[in-house]
Amino acid sequence: MSLVWLNGNLCEAAQAHVSLADRGLTLGDGLFETLRVQKGRVCHLDLHMQRLQHGGAVLGLSVPDAATVAQAAQALLQATDVQNGSARLTVTRGVAPRGLLPPQDGGPTVFMTVTAGQAKVSSVSLMTSQTIRRDEQSPLNRLKSLNYLPNILARQEAARAGCEEALLLNVQGRVAETTISTVVLQEGGEFFTPTVGEGALPGVARAVLLQAGMLREEPVSLARLKAAEGLYLINSLSVRQVRVFDGAFVRQSAAGLSRLCAVLDISLPA
């Protein structure tokens, strides 16, 4: 039986209990982070914690510190013997009476789960969502909240159209991100991504590329995206190269893909 870490303790997943009155369940009031696990260790914990702490400040939600998260991950990975895969940390507002205003007392619910697997490199078909836009003015764009309904709707729209992923534009009609990934385009051997101010989530893989000097931030139009020499969707667990975009084939760059994977430390398929 699988194990989870819940409020400071390891327990069997089947025995883990979250109240039906938890605001994470009733209102989506909470945050999460999906962390890559490689060789038994969590990758880029500092970047994940920066985003989690920012999200906690925006929501007025108490989140665990880095030491607590590191200890939880270490205990859970050792107990499950997961060497490669992912760990998901979830923080909710906790149990509270009905109503939108959070209570002044009470504590958060914090839990972590792990899943075995490998970071993946693959190709994907992409379409521009016609129903969902990212509001570039919303403070929620810069955190990972438990409410993913707009992304879910866009992903369903893509599936109905026979595509594997949906591109989200902002209110101004410029590129923001996809439902689960940062958009990276290649031009003349350089890589670009929309700025956070365009509605893009400050992704961890994105931050790694920025820190390495591999990526430049600029507003990106839909036309520019379609003219790119290569188009990639990246997150902590994957690099996906777009092969078809809005029904048209996209140019492929083996060299560009290799450069991105090398910096992100993700192995190309044999």
C-alpha positions in Angstrom: 0.0 0.0 0.0 1.4 3.4 -0.9 2.4 6.0 1.7 1.7 9.7 1.9 3.0 12.5 4.2 0.1 14.3 5.9 0.4 17.1 8.4 3.9 15.9 9.6 3.3 12.2 9.6 3.8 9.3 7.2 0.7 7.2 6.8 -0.9 4.7 4.4 -2.7 6.4 1.6 -5.9 4.5 2.2 -5.9 5.7 5.8 -5.1 9.4 5.1 -8.1 11.6 5.9 -8.9 15.2 4.8 -12.1 16.7 6.2 -15.1 17.3 3.9 -15.1 20.8 5.4 -11.5 21.5 4.2 -11.5 24.7 2.2 -9.1 23.1 -0.4 -12.0 20.8 -1.2 -15.0 23.1 -0.9 -13.4 26.2 -2.4 -10.1 25.3 -4.0 -8.5 27.5 -1.4 -4.9 26.4 -1.5 -1.7 25.9 -3.4 0.4 23.1 -4.8 3.8 22.4 -6.2 4.9 19.5 -8.4 8.6 18.8 -7.8 10.8 16.6 -10.0 12.6 13.8 -8.2 15.9 12.6 -9.6 18.2 10.0 -8.0 16.2 10.1 -4.8 16.4 13.9 -4.4 14.0 16.8 -5.1 15.2 19.1 -7.8 15.2 22.9 -7.5 13.5 23.0 -4.2 14.6 26.6 -3.7 12.7 27.8 -6.8 9.6 25.8 -5.8 9.7 27.3 -2.3 10.0 30.9 -3.6 6.9 30.4 -5.6 5.0 28.7 -2.8 6.0 31.4 -0.3 4.9 34.1 -2.8 1.6 32.3 -3.2 1.1 32.1 0.5 1.7 35.8 0.9 -0.8 36.6 -1.9 -3.5 34.4 -0.4 -2.7 35.1 3.3 -2.1 31.4 3.7 0.5 29.8 6.0 2.8 27.5 4.1 5.5 25.2 5.3 9.2 26.4 5.2 11.8 24.8 3.0 13.3 22.7 5.8 9.9 21.1 6.6 9.3 20.4 2.9 12.8 18.9 2.5 12.3 16.7 5.5 8.9 15.5 4.3 10.2 14.7 0.9 13.2 12.8 2.2 11.1 10.8 4.6 8.6 9.9 1.9 11.1 9.1 -0.8 13.0 6.8 1.6 9.9 5.1 2.8 8.6 4.5 -0.8 12.0 3.9 -2.4 11.2 6.2 -5.2 14.4 7.3 -7.0 13.0 9.1 -10.0 9.6 10.6 -10.5 7.7 13.5 -8.9 6.5 14.7 -5.5 3.4 16.8 -5.2 3.1 19.1 -2.2 -0.4 20.4 -1.5 -1.3 23.1 1.1 -4.9 24.0 1.8 -6.5 26.6 4.1 -7.7 23.8 6.2 -11.0 23.1 7.9 -13.4 26.0 8.3 -17.1 26.9 8.5 -19.0 27.8 5.4 -18.4 31.2 3.8 -15.8 32.9 1.6 -13.9 34.9 4.3 -11.1 32.7 5.7 -11.2 32.2 9.5 -8.6 34.0 11.6 -7.8 30.8 13.6 -7.2 27.3 12.4 -4.3 25.8 10.5 -3.5 24.6 7.0 -3.7 21.0 5.8 -0.4 20.0 4.2 0.3 16.8 2.4 2.7 15.2 -0.1 2.5 12.3 -2.4 5.2 10.8 -4.7 4.9 9.0 -8.0 7.7 7.0 -9.7 8.6 7.8 -13.3 11.0 9.6 -15.6 11.1 13.2 -16.9 9.9 12.9 -20.5 10.8 14.3 -23.9 8.0 13.9 -26.4 6.2 15.6 -29.3 2.7 17.2 -29.1 -0.1 18.7 -31.2 -1.2 22.1 -30.0 -4.2 24.3 -30.7 -5.1 27.8 -29.7 -8.0 27.8 -27.2 -11.0 29.7 -28.5 -12.8 29.7 -25.1 -10.3 30.5 -22.4 -8.1 33.6 -22.0 -5.5 34.4 -19.2 -6.2 37.7 -17.5 -2.7 39.1 -17.4 -3.7 41.5 -14.6 -4.7 38.7 -12.2 -2.3 38.1 -9.2 -3.3 34.4 -9.4 -1.2 34.0 -12.5 2.0 34.0 -10.4 1.0 31.1 -8.1 -0.2 27.5 -8.5 -3.6 27.5 -6.9 -5.8 24.5 -6.4 -8.4 25.9 -8.8 -7.4 24.7 -12.3 -10.9 24.9 -13.9 -9.9 27.3 -16.8 -7.0 25.0 -17.7 -9.2 22.0 -17.5 -11.8 23.6 -19.8 -9.1 24.5 -22.3 -7.6 20.9 -22.2 -11.1 19.5 -22.8 -11.5 21.8 -25.8 -8.2 20.6 -27.2 -9.2 16.9 -26.7 -12.5 17.5 -28.6 -10.5 19.0 -31.5 -8.2 16.0 -31.5 -5.2 17.9 -30.0 -3.0 17.1 -27.0 -2.6 20.6 -25.6 -4.1 24.0 -25.7 -2.4 27.4 -26.0 -3.8 30.2 -23.8 -3.7 33.7 -25.0 -4.1 36.7 -22.7 -6.9 39.3 -22.8 -4.8 41.3 -25.3 -4.5 38.3 -27.6 -0.8 37.7 -27.0 0.7 34.4 -25.9 0.6 33.5 -22.2 1.2 29.8 -21.7 -0.4 26.4 -22.2 -2.6 24.5 -19.7 0.4 22.9 -18.0 3.6 24.4 -19.6 5.7 27.4 -20.3 5.9 28.2 -24.0 9.4 28.6 -25.5 10.0 29.6 -29.1 13.2 29.3 -31.1 14.4 32.0 -33.5 17.8 32.1 -35.1 19.3 29.8 -32.5 17.9 31.9 -29.6 15.0 31.0 -27.2 12.2 33.3 -26.1 9.3 33.1 -23.7 6.4 35.5 -22.8 7.0 37.7 -19.8 5.2 36.9 -16.5 3.4 40.2 -17.1 1.7 38.6 -20.1 -0.1 36.1 -17.8 2.6 33.4 -17.9 3.1 31.4 -14.7 6.7 31.8 -13.4 7.5 28.2 -14.0 10.5 26.4 -12.4 11.9 25.0 -15.6 11.5 28.5 -17.1 13.5 29.9 -14.2 16.3 27.3 -14.7 16.6 28.4 -18.3 16.6 32.1 -17.4 19.3 31.6 -14.8 21.4 29.7 -17.3 21.1 32.7 -19.8 19.4 30.5 -22.3 16.1 32.3 -22.4 14.9 35.8 -23.1 11.6 37.3 -22.0 9.5 39.3 -24.5 5.8 39.7 -25.4 5.0 37.2 -28.0 2.3 37.5 -30.7 0.4 34.5 -32.1 1.8 35.2 -35.6 5.4 35.2 -34.2 4.8 31.9 -32.5 3.6 30.3 -35.7 6.6 31.6 -37.6 9.1 30.2 -35.1 12.0 27.9 -36.0 11.0 25.6 -33.2 8.3 25.5 -30.5 8.6 23.8 -27.1 6.4 23.4 -24.0 8.4 22.9 -20.8 7.7 22.2 -17.2 9.5 20.5 -14.3 8.7 17.1 -15.6 8.9 17.3 -19.3 10.0 18.9 -22.6 7.5 18.6 -25.4 8.3 19.7 -28.9 5.3 20.9 -30.9 4.9 19.1 -34.1 1.5 20.5 -35.2 0.1 23.9 -34.2 -3.4 24.9 -35.2 -3.4 22.3 -38.0 0.0 23.3 -39.5 3.2 21.4 -39.2 5.9 23.1 -37.1 9.6 23.2 -38.0 11.7 20.9 -35.9 15.1 21.5 -34.5 17.0 18.6 -33.1 19.8 20.9 -32.0 17.4 23.3 -30.2 15.7 20.4 -28.4 19.1 19.0 -27.4 20.2 22.3 -25.9 17.1 22.8 -23.9 17.2 19.2 -22.5 20.9 19.6 -21.6 20.3 22.6 -19.4 17.2 21.1 -17.9 19.0 17.8 -17.3 16.4 15.7 -19.1 17.6 12.8 -21.2 16.7 12.6 -24.8 15.0 9.3 -25.9 17.5 6.7 -27.2 
